[in-house]
Amino acid sequence: MGQEESHSEEMDLEKIQELCIIFMKECPSGALHLHEFKRIFGVPSSSAEESLYMETIFHSFDTNKDNTLDFIEYVAALHLILRGNLEDRLKWSFKMYDKDGNGKLDRQEVKRIIRIIYKIKLQKSDVSMTLSEICDRIFQLVDKNNDGQITLSEFMEGAQKDEWVMNLLKLDVNATGWVIQNCGKLP
C-alpha cells in the first residue's frame, strides 16, 4: 500500500512538473491570461459550461486580482487540484461559491455554482431534483442557524457530515483527472 501511495505521489509531482514546463513555454512573461489558461487545459470554445467552470477556477486562483496568474499562483493552483487535502479543497470550493467575497454564501451564489456543476457533472447521472430543490436541500442541511446564508464553518461542517452535500459542495468534477487528461492537449 505504501508503494502505491509513493507511486501516485511521484506521478502527481511529475504532472505538476510537466504543467510548470508548459507554463514557462506558453508564458515566458510570467503572466498567464484566461484565454491561455483555457488553451493549456484544452477547453473547447463550444463548451459554455466548461468555459464558465474554468473562468471560475481561474479567478479563484488569481489571488491579487490582476486578471492573470503568475507562476506562484499557477503552482498553488496545481498543487491544490492535484494534491490538496479535503479541508483545503473545501475552503477553495467555498471561495469559488462566494462570488462577492463577503465570507457568506447566499442562495444566488449557491445556485450559480450548482448550475455549472449540474451541467458538467450531474447531467451524466440520474438526477430528479431541480436546481432550486438542490439549493433548498443544501441550505436545509448546512445553514444551521437558518439565517439564509452559509458561513465557511457551516459549509465545512455540513459538507463533512453529509455525503450527498459533500459531493456537491466540494466542486469535485474530477478536477485531478480533468487536469491530467487535458494538460497534454497543446499542439
C-alpha positions as CSV (number, residue, x, y, z in Angstrom):
1,M,0.0,0.0,0.0
2,G,2.8,2.4,0.8
3,Q,4.3,1.8,-2.6
4,E,1.1,2.7,-4.3
5,E,0.9,6.0,-2.4
6,S,4.5,6.7,-3.3
7,H,3.9,5.9,-7.0
8,S,0.8,8.1,-7.0
9,E,2.7,10.9,-5.3
10,E,5.5,10.6,-7.9
11,M,3.0,10.8,-10.7
12,D,1.4,13.9,-9.2
13,L,4.8,15.5,-8.9
14,E,5.6,14.5,-12.4
15,K,2.3,16.1,-13.7
16,I,3.0,19.3,-11.7
17,Q,6.5,19.5,-13.3
18,E,5.0,18.9,-16.7
19,L,2.4,21.6,-16.2
20,C,5.1,24.0,-14.9
21,I,7.1,23.4,-18.1
22,I,4.1,24.1,-20.2
23,F,3.5,27.4,-18.2
24,M,7.1,28.5,-18.8
25,K,6.9,27.7,-22.6
26,E,3.5,29.3,-23.0
27,C,4.0,32.3,-20.8
28,P,7.6,33.5,-20.9
29,S,6.4,36.8,-19.5
30,G,5.4,35.0,-16.3
31,A,1.7,36.0,-16.6
32,L,-1.0,33.6,-17.7
33,H,-4.2,35.1,-19.0
34,L,-7.6,33.4,-19.0
35,H,-7.5,32.6,-22.7
36,E,-4.1,31.0,-22.4
37,F,-5.3,29.1,-19.3
38,K,-8.2,27.7,-21.2
39,R,-5.9,26.8,-24.1
40,I,-3.4,25.0,-21.9
41,F,-6.2,22.9,-20.4
42,G,-7.9,22.3,-23.7
43,V,-11.3,23.9,-23.0
44,P,-13.2,24.0,-26.3
45,S,-14.8,27.3,-27.1
46,S,-18.1,25.5,-27.8
47,S,-18.4,24.2,-24.2
48,A,-20.0,27.0,-22.3
49,E,-20.2,25.1,-19.1
50,E,-16.5,24.0,-19.1
51,S,-15.6,27.6,-20.1
52,L,-17.5,29.1,-17.2
53,Y,-16.1,26.5,-14.8
54,M,-12.6,27.3,-15.9
55,E,-13.2,31.1,-15.6
56,T,-14.4,30.5,-12.0
57,I,-11.4,28.3,-11.3
58,F,-9.0,30.9,-12.9
59,H,-10.4,33.8,-10.8
60,S,-10.3,31.8,-7.6
61,F,-6.6,31.4,-8.0
62,D,-5.9,35.0,-9.1
63,T,-5.2,36.0,-5.5
64,N,-4.0,39.5,-6.4
65,K,-7.0,40.1,-8.7
66,D,-4.9,41.3,-11.7
67,N,-6.7,39.0,-14.2
68,T,-3.5,37.0,-14.7
69,L,-2.0,34.0,-12.9
70,D,1.7,34.5,-12.1
71,F,3.9,31.4,-11.7
72,I,3.3,31.2,-7.9
73,E,-0.5,31.4,-8.3
74,Y,-0.3,28.7,-11.0
75,V,1.8,26.3,-8.9
76,A,-0.5,26.8,-5.9
77,A,-3.5,26.0,-8.1
78,L,-1.9,22.9,-9.5
79,H,-0.9,21.8,-6.0
80,L,-4.4,22.2,-4.6
81,I,-6.1,20.5,-7.6
82,L,-3.6,17.6,-7.8
83,R,-2.6,17.1,-4.2
84,G,-4.8,19.2,-1.8
85,N,-6.4,17.7,1.2
86,L,-10.1,17.7,1.8
87,E,-10.1,20.8,4.1
88,D,-8.1,22.8,1.6
89,R,-10.3,21.7,-1.2
90,L,-13.5,22.6,0.7
91,K,-12.1,26.1,1.6
92,W,-11.3,26.6,-2.1
93,S,-14.8,25.4,-3.1
94,F,-16.3,27.9,-0.6
95,K,-14.1,30.7,-2.1
96,M,-15.4,29.8,-5.6
97,Y,-19.0,29.8,-4.4
98,D,-18.5,33.1,-2.6
99,K,-18.7,35.3,-5.7
100,D,-19.0,38.6,-3.8
101,G,-16.2,37.7,-1.4
102,N,-18.2,38.6,1.7
103,G,-17.5,35.4,3.6
104,K,-21.0,34.1,3.3
105,L,-23.0,32.2,0.7
106,D,-26.5,33.2,-0.3
107,R,-28.9,31.2,-2.4
108,Q,-27.9,33.0,-5.7
109,E,-24.2,32.1,-5.2
110,V,-25.0,28.5,-4.4
111,K,-27.4,28.3,-7.4
112,R,-24.8,29.8,-9.7
113,I,-22.2,27.1,-9.0
114,I,-24.8,24.3,-8.8
115,R,-26.0,25.3,-12.2
116,I,-22.5,24.9,-13.6
117,I,-21.9,21.6,-11.8
118,Y,-25.3,20.3,-12.8
119,K,-24.5,20.9,-16.5
120,I,-21.0,19.3,-16.3
121,K,-21.3,16.6,-13.7
122,L,-24.9,15.8,-12.8
123,Q,-26.3,15.6,-16.4
124,K,-24.4,12.3,-16.6
125,S,-26.2,10.8,-13.6
126,D,-29.9,10.2,-12.8
127,V,-30.9,13.4,-11.0
128,S,-34.6,14.0,-10.4
129,M,-34.1,17.3,-8.4
130,T,-34.3,20.8,-9.9
131,L,-31.6,23.4,-9.2
132,S,-34.0,25.1,-6.6
133,E,-34.6,21.8,-4.9
134,I,-30.9,21.0,-4.7
135,C,-30.2,24.5,-3.3
136,D,-33.0,24.2,-0.8
137,R,-31.7,20.8,0.4
138,I,-28.2,22.2,0.8
139,F,-29.4,25.1,2.9
140,Q,-31.7,22.8,4.9
141,L,-28.7,20.5,5.7
142,V,-25.9,23.2,6.0
143,D,-27.4,26.5,7.2
144,K,-27.5,25.6,10.9
145,N,-28.8,29.0,12.2
146,N,-31.4,29.3,9.3
147,D,-30.3,32.9,8.5
148,G,-30.4,32.3,4.7
149,Q,-26.6,32.4,4.5
150,I,-23.9,29.8,4.8
151,T,-20.6,30.7,6.6
152,L,-17.3,28.9,6.0
153,S,-17.7,26.9,9.2
154,E,-21.3,25.8,8.4
155,F,-20.0,24.9,4.9
156,M,-17.1,22.8,6.2
157,E,-19.2,21.1,8.9
158,G,-22.2,20.4,6.6
159,A,-20.0,19.0,3.8
160,Q,-18.2,16.7,6.2
161,K,-21.4,15.4,7.8
162,D,-23.4,14.5,4.7
163,E,-22.0,12.6,1.8
164,W,-24.6,14.0,-0.7
165,V,-23.8,17.6,0.3
166,M,-20.0,16.8,0.2
167,N,-20.3,15.5,-3.3
168,L,-21.9,18.8,-4.4
169,L,-20.1,21.3,-2.3
170,K,-16.5,20.2,-2.8
171,L,-16.8,21.1,-6.5
172,D,-15.2,17.8,-7.4
173,V,-15.9,17.3,-11.0
174,N,-12.8,15.1,-11.1
175,A,-10.5,18.1,-11.3
176,T,-7.4,15.9,-10.9
177,G,-8.4,13.6,-13.7
178,W,-9.5,16.5,-15.9
179,V,-6.3,18.4,-15.4
180,I,-4.2,15.3,-16.2
181,Q,-6.3,14.4,-19.2
182,N,-6.3,17.9,-20.6
183,C,-2.8,19.1,-19.8
184,G,-1.2,17.4,-22.8
185,K,-3.6,18.7,-25.5
186,L,-1.3,21.5,-26.6
187,P,0.0,21.2,-30.2
